[in-house]
Amino acid sequence: MAKARTLALLVVAAHWIVAIWHLFLAAKVLPAPNNHVSGLAIISITSGHAVVSILLWKLSDKVAGFVSLIFFLAAMSADLYEHFLHASQNNIFMVARGDWTAIFNLSIFILLALEIVGCLLGTIVLDGRTRNNKSTPGLNSNVSRQSPKLLSGQFGYAANDFGEIV
């Protein structure tokens, strides 16, 4: 589970970098008065990612996975609504064509991919189980060959074929 947590932390860090980059690209693409980067947006994005990183690092698997899943689902919902569904100037279908449009659109798809990966990793961390192939019976296991007689033999009794204790 530590590997999934580490990957989730890396995805949170990559998402933060791309989200800040995306803000600066949006300032290049959008017309005035929306063509500046808000300090409040940078502080909000940075603090949100920092809180999620700390919670992923410190909390139990189930809580950390839940926090990661909720964070990335919320980010993905906001991205899908703002850049695909909402009729605005930063909708991917309505953005004004220019030198920065292709890079802006690429940043949207990178954010969306990171959010999908973050949701998957959050689900894996939330599951909290590790795979242990030795605990499951395999093809060469004696578990399938056991008979009901063995169960009564645990207590020092033997049972015949009719289930009577002998």
C-alpha positions as a Markdown table, in Angstrom:
| # | Residue | x | y | z |
|---|---|---|---|---|
| 1 | Met | 0.0 | 0.0 | 0.0 |
| 2 | Ala | 3.0 | 2.3 | 0.5 |
| 3 | Lys | 3.6 | 2.2 | -3.2 |
| 4 | Ala | 0.1 | 3.3 | -4.1 |
| 5 | Arg | 0.3 | 6.1 | -1.5 |
| 6 | Thr | 3.6 | 7.3 | -2.9 |
| 7 | Leu | 2.2 | 7.3 | -6.4 |
| 8 | Ala | -0.8 | 9.2 | -5.2 |
| 9 | Leu | 1.5 | 11.8 | -3.6 |
| 10 | Leu | 3.4 | 12.1 | -6.9 |
| 11 | Val | 0.1 | 12.5 | -8.8 |
| 12 | Val | -1.0 | 15.3 | -6.3 |
| 13 | Ala | 2.3 | 17.1 | -6.9 |
| 14 | Ala | 2.1 | 16.7 | -10.7 |
| 15 | His | -1.5 | 17.9 | -10.5 |
| 16 | Trp | -0.5 | 21.0 | -8.5 |
| 17 | Ile | 2.3 | 21.9 | -11.1 |
| 18 | Val | 0.0 | 21.5 | -14.1 |
| 19 | Ala | -2.9 | 23.4 | -12.3 |
| 20 | Ile | -0.6 | 26.4 | -11.7 |
| 21 | Trp | 0.7 | 26.2 | -15.2 |
| 22 | His | -2.9 | 26.0 | -16.5 |
| 23 | Leu | -3.7 | 29.2 | -14.6 |
| 24 | Phe | -0.9 | 31.1 | -16.5 |
| 25 | Leu | -2.0 | 29.6 | -19.8 |
| 26 | Ala | -5.6 | 30.7 | -19.1 |
| 27 | Ala | -4.3 | 34.2 | -18.6 |
| 28 | Lys | -2.7 | 34.0 | -22.0 |
| 29 | Val | -5.8 | 32.7 | -23.8 |
| 30 | Leu | -8.6 | 34.6 | -22.1 |
| 31 | Pro | -9.5 | 38.2 | -23.2 |
| 32 | Ala | -9.4 | 41.2 | -20.7 |
| 33 | Pro | -10.5 | 41.5 | -17.9 |
| 34 | Asn | -9.9 | 37.8 | -17.3 |
| 35 | Asn | -6.3 | 37.8 | -18.6 |
| 36 | His | -4.5 | 37.9 | -15.3 |
| 37 | Val | -3.5 | 35.3 | -12.7 |
| 38 | Ser | -5.2 | 35.7 | -9.4 |
| 39 | Gly | -3.0 | 35.4 | -6.3 |
| 40 | Leu | -6.0 | 34.0 | -4.4 |
| 41 | Ala | -6.3 | 31.2 | -7.0 |
| 42 | Ile | -2.7 | 30.3 | -6.6 |
| 43 | Ile | -3.0 | 30.3 | -2.8 |
| 44 | Ser | -6.2 | 28.2 | -2.9 |
| 45 | Ile | -4.8 | 25.7 | -5.3 |
| 46 | Thr | -1.5 | 25.4 | -3.4 |
| 47 | Ser | -3.1 | 25.1 | 0.0 |
| 48 | Gly | -5.6 | 22.5 | -1.2 |
| 49 | His | -2.9 | 20.4 | -2.7 |
| 50 | Ala | -0.7 | 20.8 | 0.4 |
| 51 | Val | -3.6 | 19.7 | 2.7 |
| 52 | Val | -4.3 | 16.6 | 0.6 |
| 53 | Ser | -0.6 | 15.7 | 0.5 |
| 54 | Ile | -0.4 | 15.9 | 4.3 |
| 55 | Leu | -3.5 | 13.9 | 4.8 |
| 56 | Leu | -2.3 | 11.2 | 2.3 |
| 57 | Trp | 1.0 | 11.0 | 4.1 |
| 58 | Lys | -0.3 | 10.9 | 7.7 |
| 59 | Leu | -3.7 | 9.2 | 7.8 |
| 60 | Ser | -4.7 | 5.6 | 7.7 |
| 61 | Asp | -5.2 | 3.9 | 4.3 |
| 62 | Lys | -9.0 | 4.1 | 4.3 |
| 63 | Val | -9.2 | 7.7 | 5.2 |
| 64 | Ala | -6.3 | 8.8 | 3.0 |
| 65 | Gly | -7.8 | 6.9 | 0.0 |
| 66 | Phe | -11.2 | 8.5 | 0.7 |
| 67 | Val | -9.6 | 12.0 | 0.9 |
| 68 | Ser | -7.7 | 11.4 | -2.3 |
| 69 | Leu | -10.8 | 10.1 | -4.1 |
| 70 | Ile | -12.9 | 13.0 | -3.0 |
| 71 | Phe | -10.2 | 15.6 | -3.9 |
| 72 | Phe | -9.7 | 14.2 | -7.4 |
| 73 | Leu | -13.4 | 13.6 | -8.1 |
| 74 | Ala | -14.1 | 17.3 | -7.1 |
| 75 | Ala | -11.3 | 18.5 | -9.3 |
| 76 | Met | -12.4 | 16.3 | -12.2 |
| 77 | Ser | -16.0 | 17.5 | -11.8 |
| 78 | Ala | -14.9 | 21.2 | -11.9 |
| 79 | Asp | -12.7 | 20.6 | -14.9 |
| 80 | Leu | -15.3 | 18.8 | -16.9 |
| 81 | Tyr | -18.0 | 21.4 | -16.1 |
| 82 | Glu | -15.8 | 24.4 | -16.7 |
| 83 | His | -13.9 | 23.3 | -19.8 |
| 84 | Phe | -16.5 | 21.0 | -21.5 |
| 85 | Leu | -20.0 | 21.7 | -20.4 |
| 86 | His | -20.2 | 25.4 | -19.3 |
| 87 | Ala | -20.7 | 28.0 | -22.0 |
| 88 | Ser | -17.8 | 30.3 | -21.1 |
| 89 | Gln | -14.7 | 31.7 | -22.7 |
| 90 | Asn | -12.5 | 29.0 | -21.3 |
| 91 | Asn | -14.6 | 26.2 | -22.7 |
| 92 | Ile | -12.4 | 24.0 | -24.9 |
| 93 | Phe | -14.9 | 24.4 | -27.8 |
| 94 | Met | -15.3 | 28.2 | -27.4 |
| 95 | Val | -11.8 | 29.4 | -26.6 |
| 96 | Ala | -10.5 | 32.1 | -28.9 |
| 97 | Arg | -8.0 | 30.7 | -31.4 |
| 98 | Gly | -4.4 | 32.0 | -30.9 |
| 99 | Asp | -0.8 | 31.0 | -30.2 |
| 100 | Trp | -1.6 | 29.6 | -26.8 |
| 101 | Thr | -4.8 | 27.7 | -27.5 |
| 102 | Ala | -3.3 | 24.3 | -28.3 |
| 103 | Ile | -1.1 | 24.4 | -25.2 |
| 104 | Phe | -4.1 | 25.5 | -23.1 |
| 105 | Asn | -6.2 | 22.6 | -24.5 |
| 106 | Leu | -3.3 | 20.2 | -23.8 |
| 107 | Ser | -3.1 | 21.4 | -20.2 |
| 108 | Ile | -6.8 | 20.6 | -19.8 |
| 109 | Phe | -6.3 | 17.0 | -21.0 |
| 110 | Ile | -3.2 | 16.5 | -18.8 |
| 111 | Leu | -5.2 | 17.7 | -15.8 |
| 112 | Leu | -8.1 | 15.4 | -16.7 |
| 113 | Ala | -5.7 | 12.4 | -17.1 |
| 114 | Leu | -4.0 | 13.2 | -13.7 |
| 115 | Glu | -7.4 | 13.4 | -12.0 |
| 116 | Ile | -8.5 | 10.0 | -13.5 |
| 117 | Val | -5.2 | 8.4 | -12.3 |
| 118 | Gly | -5.7 | 10.1 | -8.9 |
| 119 | Cys | -9.2 | 8.6 | -8.6 |
| 120 | Leu | -7.8 | 5.2 | -9.4 |
| 121 | Leu | -5.0 | 5.5 | -6.9 |
| 122 | Gly | -7.4 | 6.8 | -4.3 |
| 123 | Thr | -9.6 | 3.7 | -4.8 |
| 124 | Ile | -6.6 | 1.4 | -4.5 |
| 125 | Val | -5.4 | 3.1 | -1.3 |
| 126 | Leu | -9.0 | 3.1 | 0.0 |
| 127 | Asp | -9.3 | -0.6 | -0.6 |
| 128 | Gly | -6.3 | -1.1 | 1.8 |
| 129 | Arg | -5.7 | -4.7 | 1.0 |
| 130 | Thr | -2.4 | -6.1 | -0.2 |
| 131 | Arg | -2.1 | -9.1 | -2.5 |
| 132 | Asn | -0.7 | -12.1 | -0.9 |
| 133 | Asn | -0.7 | -15.1 | -3.3 |
| 134 | Lys | 0.5 | -17.5 | -0.5 |
| 135 | Ser | -2.8 | -17.0 | 1.4 |
| 136 | Thr | -5.0 | -18.2 | -1.4 |
| 137 | Pro | -5.2 | -21.9 | -2.3 |
| 138 | Gly | -3.6 | -22.7 | -5.6 |
| 139 | Leu | -3.8 | -25.7 | -7.9 |
| 140 | Asn | -1.3 | -27.8 | -6.0 |
| 141 | Ser | -3.0 | -27.1 | -2.6 |
| 142 | Asn | -4.3 | -29.9 | -0.4 |
| 143 | Val | -7.3 | -27.8 | 0.6 |
| 144 | Ser | -9.5 | -29.2 | -2.2 |
| 145 | Arg | -8.7 | -32.8 | -1.3 |
| 146 | Gln | -9.8 | -32.6 | 2.3 |
| 147 | Ser | -12.7 | -34.6 | 3.4 |
| 148 | Pro | -15.2 | -34.0 | 6.3 |
| 149 | Lys | -13.4 | -36.7 | 8.3 |
| 150 | Leu | -10.4 | -34.4 | 8.9 |
| 151 | Leu | -12.6 | -31.8 | 10.7 |
| 152 | Ser | -13.6 | -34.3 | 13.4 |
| 153 | Gly | -10.0 | -35.5 | 13.6 |
| 154 | Gln | -9.0 | -32.2 | 15.1 |
| 155 | Phe | -10.6 | -33.0 | 18.4 |
| 156 | Gly | -9.2 | -36.6 | 18.7 |
| 157 | Tyr | -12.3 | -38.3 | 17.3 |
| 158 | Ala | -12.7 | -40.1 | 14.0 |
| 159 | Ala | -15.8 | -40.1 | 11.9 |
| 160 | Asn | -16.9 | -42.9 | 9.6 |
| 161 | Asp | -18.5 | -42.3 | 6.2 |
| 162 | Phe | -21.9 | -41.7 | 7.7 |
| 163 | Gly | -20.8 | -38.9 | 10.0 |
| 164 | Glu | -21.0 | -41.0 | 13.2 |
| 165 | Ile | -18.2 | -40.6 | 15.7 |
| 166 | Val | -16.3 | -43.8 | 16.3 |
